[in-house]
Amino acid sequence: MSFSASPMVPEQRTGDAGNRDAVAQAAIGAVREALPQIPSASPLTIGEPVADPAQAVLPDPAGAAITAFLSGGVEGKVLLVVGQELVDALAGTPFGSLEPAQALRPALDSIASSLGGRLDGDPTATPVEQCLEVLNGGTTVILPLAGPEGSTTALVGLSITQMAPSAPAAPAAFGARPSSGGNSWGIEMLRDVEMEVTCELGRTRMSVRQLLALAPGDVVELDRLAGSPADLLVNGTLLARGEVVVVDESFGLRITEIVTRDAT
């Protein structure tokens, strides 16, 4: 299979061989744009594209596979497979455990946008053992992502049934590193992941009988004195404490203390 450059054909189905090169070139450009959104301890490089899923090499050990449908101009499916090292890192972030589908969504959004479309619904996890099967049914391009030692660290697969009307910019040569601005690897890659932030005034324990007896006007006593700092939790993990304030008729929290991991 050849992957030489060729022009994109607007609104044309990609089942014929003439469009395979265009799909491959568009895939390489989209993945290169998304590289800064894939968490990694070191820069990743794009390897030679593969068209046959049977020839694809998964990360060893492979930790998680995330898939999503593409729509809004480009139709097909996208697959992102990462190693177990990243899955373990996501499970132990300072902000609590992150699901791979949540942490890797920015990368999938970037790929879809670069191809001229968007994600159709939320990304979902799929068994690693059968993950390459989701690429059936369209023009397939699989791109291994390698670390400094050359071993496959992650993998991106695309199965395209229809390309967007206009082609993305042509990518650079294979192996080119993304222009990520230097030292933005590791945990910084998660900066676009949305987190649930909660301000907690206090807690209490009640029986079901007591809960059912609650009525408007009742007062529930919390386990905290009046004037005590409120807790700021990120994904259920205590991150800071502060005092409750009012900002433009809305409640806010003025941070007075950052809670370290040792303190928790």
C-alpha positions in Angstrom: 0.0 0.0 0.0 1.4 3.4 -1.0 1.0 6.5 1.2 2.3 9.1 -1.2 0.6 12.5 -1.1 -2.5 13.1 -3.2 -5.3 15.8 -3.2 -8.4 15.3 -1.1 -11.6 14.6 -3.0 -14.5 16.6 -1.5 -17.5 14.6 -0.2 -16.3 11.4 -1.9 -16.5 7.9 -0.4 -13.1 6.5 0.5 -13.5 2.9 -0.5 -11.3 3.2 -3.7 -7.5 3.0 -3.6 -7.2 6.5 -5.0 -8.4 8.0 -1.7 -6.3 5.9 0.6 -3.2 8.1 0.3 -5.3 11.2 1.0 -6.8 9.5 4.1 -3.4 8.5 5.3 -1.9 12.0 4.9 -4.9 13.6 6.6 -4.6 11.1 9.5 -0.9 11.8 10.0 -1.6 15.6 10.1 -4.4 15.1 12.6 -2.4 12.9 14.9 0.6 15.2 14.8 -1.7 18.1 15.9 -3.0 15.9 18.7 0.3 14.7 20.1 0.6 17.4 22.7 -2.8 16.3 24.1 -1.6 12.7 24.7 0.0 12.4 28.2 3.5 11.1 28.0 6.7 11.2 30.1 8.7 12.1 26.9 8.0 13.3 23.4 6.2 10.9 21.0 7.0 10.5 17.4 4.8 9.1 14.6 5.8 5.9 13.0 5.1 4.5 9.6 1.4 4.1 8.9 -0.1 0.6 8.7 -3.3 -0.3 6.7 -3.8 -3.8 7.9 -4.9 -4.2 11.6 -3.2 -7.6 11.7 0.2 -5.9 11.2 -0.4 -3.3 13.9 1.8 -3.5 17.1 0.0 -2.5 20.3 1.9 -0.9 23.3 3.5 -3.5 25.5 1.8 -3.8 27.9 -1.3 -2.2 26.5 -3.3 -0.6 29.3 -6.5 0.9 27.8 -8.2 1.4 24.4 -10.6 4.3 23.8 -12.9 4.6 20.8 -15.3 7.2 19.4 -17.4 7.9 16.4 -16.6 10.8 14.0 -19.3 13.0 12.5 -19.9 16.6 11.4 -18.1 16.4 8.0 -16.0 13.3 8.4 -17.6 9.9 9.1 -15.8 7.0 10.7 -14.2 5.8 13.9 -11.1 6.7 15.9 -9.2 4.5 18.2 -6.5 5.5 20.8 -4.6 2.8 22.6 -2.2 3.7 25.5 0.2 1.7 27.7 -0.4 0.5 31.2 2.1 3.0 32.5 -0.2 5.9 31.6 -3.2 4.1 33.0 -1.4 3.7 36.3 -0.4 7.4 36.3 -4.0 8.5 35.7 -5.1 6.4 38.6 -2.8 8.2 41.0 -2.9 11.9 40.0 -2.8 14.6 42.7 -6.5 15.2 41.8 -7.7 11.7 42.3 -8.2 8.9 39.8 -9.0 9.8 36.2 -10.6 7.4 33.7 -8.6 7.1 30.4 -11.6 8.0 28.4 -11.9 11.3 30.3 -8.2 12.1 30.2 -7.7 11.3 26.5 -10.8 13.1 25.2 -8.9 16.3 24.4 -6.6 14.2 22.1 -9.6 12.6 20.3 -11.3 16.0 20.0 -8.2 17.4 18.4 -8.0 14.6 15.9 -11.7 15.0 14.9 -11.3 18.8 14.6 -8.2 18.4 12.4 -10.1 16.1 10.1 -12.9 18.6 9.7 -15.4 17.0 12.0 -16.2 16.3 15.7 -16.8 13.4 18.1 -20.2 11.9 17.9 -20.9 11.3 21.6 -18.5 10.5 24.4 -15.4 8.3 24.0 -15.8 4.8 25.4 -13.5 2.1 26.6 -13.2 -1.1 24.7 -11.3 -4.3 25.5 -7.7 -4.0 24.3 -7.8 -7.6 22.9 -10.5 -6.7 20.4 -9.8 -3.0 20.0 -8.5 -3.2 16.4 -11.8 -4.8 15.3 -13.6 -1.4 15.6 -11.6 -0.2 12.6 -13.5 -2.5 10.2 -15.8 -1.0 7.6 -13.8 1.9 6.2 -10.4 3.1 4.9 -8.1 2.1 7.7 -4.9 4.0 8.8 -3.0 2.9 12.0 -0.3 5.1 13.3 2.1 3.8 16.0 3.5 6.4 18.5 7.0 5.7 19.8 9.0 7.1 22.6 12.7 7.9 22.6 13.7 4.2 22.7 11.7 3.5 19.6 9.2 1.1 21.2 5.5 1.6 20.6 4.1 3.7 23.5 0.6 4.4 22.1 -1.4 3.8 18.9 -3.9 5.8 16.9 -6.2 4.1 14.5 -8.7 5.6 12.1 -11.4 4.0 10.0 -12.8 6.6 7.6 -15.9 6.1 5.4 -16.2 9.7 4.3 -13.8 12.6 4.4 -14.6 16.3 5.0 -15.0 18.6 2.0 -11.6 20.3 2.6 -8.3 18.7 3.4 -6.3 19.6 6.5 -2.8 21.0 6.0 -0.2 18.5 4.8 1.9 16.9 7.6 5.6 17.0 8.0 7.8 14.0 7.4 7.4 10.9 9.5 9.0 11.0 12.9 8.7 14.8 13.2 8.2 16.0 16.8 5.3 18.3 17.6 5.9 21.9 18.3 4.6 21.6 21.9 6.4 24.6 23.2 9.1 22.7 25.1 8.5 21.3 28.6 4.8 20.5 28.4 5.0 16.7 28.8 3.7 14.6 31.7 1.0 15.8 34.0 0.8 19.1 32.0 -0.9 17.2 29.2 -4.0 16.9 31.5 -4.6 20.6 31.8 -7.6 20.6 29.4 -9.3 17.7 31.2 -12.4 18.9 33.1 -12.6 18.2 36.8 -15.4 18.3 39.3 -14.7 20.9 42.0 -16.8 20.8 45.2 -16.9 23.2 48.1 -17.9 21.4 51.3 -19.1 23.2 54.4 -19.3 20.1 56.5 -20.7 16.6 56.9 -23.0 14.6 59.1 -24.5 11.1 59.4 -28.2 10.4 59.5 -30.3 7.3 59.6 -32.9 6.7 56.8 -35.6 7.4 59.4 -34.1 10.8 60.1 -33.8 11.6 56.4 -37.4 10.7 55.8 -38.5 13.0 58.7 -36.8 16.1 57.2 -39.2 19.0 56.4 -38.8 22.6 55.2 -37.4 24.7 58.1 -35.5 21.9 59.8 -31.9 22.5 60.6 -29.2 19.8 59.9 -26.2 20.1 62.2 -22.8 19.6 60.5 -19.6 18.4 62.0 -17.9 21.8 61.8 -18.0 24.9 63.9 -19.4 28.2 62.6 -16.6 30.2 60.9 -14.4 27.1 60.3 -12.8 26.9 56.8 -14.7 25.1 54.1 -13.0 22.3 52.1 -12.3 22.4 48.4 -12.4 19.0 46.8 -11.3 18.0 43.3 -12.9 14.7 42.1 -13.5 13.9 45.8 -9.9 14.6 46.9 -9.2 17.4 49.4 -7.1 20.0 47.7 -7.5 23.3 49.7 -9.4 25.1 52.4 -10.8 28.6 52.5 -13.5 31.0 53.7 -16.9 31.4 52.1 -17.4 34.8 50.5 -20.1 36.5 48.4 -19.1 37.7 44.9 -21.8 39.6 42.9 -24.6 37.8 44.8 -23.0 34.4 44.3 -21.1 32.3 46.8 -17.4 31.9 46.4 -14.4 30.4 48.3 -11.3 32.5 49.1 -8.4 30.0 49.4 -6.5 30.3 52.6 -4.6 26.9 52.6 -3.4 24.5 50.0 -3.5 20.9 51.5 -0.5 18.8 50.6 -0.7 15.0 50.0 1.1 14.5 53.4 -1.4 16.6 55.2 -4.3 14.6 53.8 
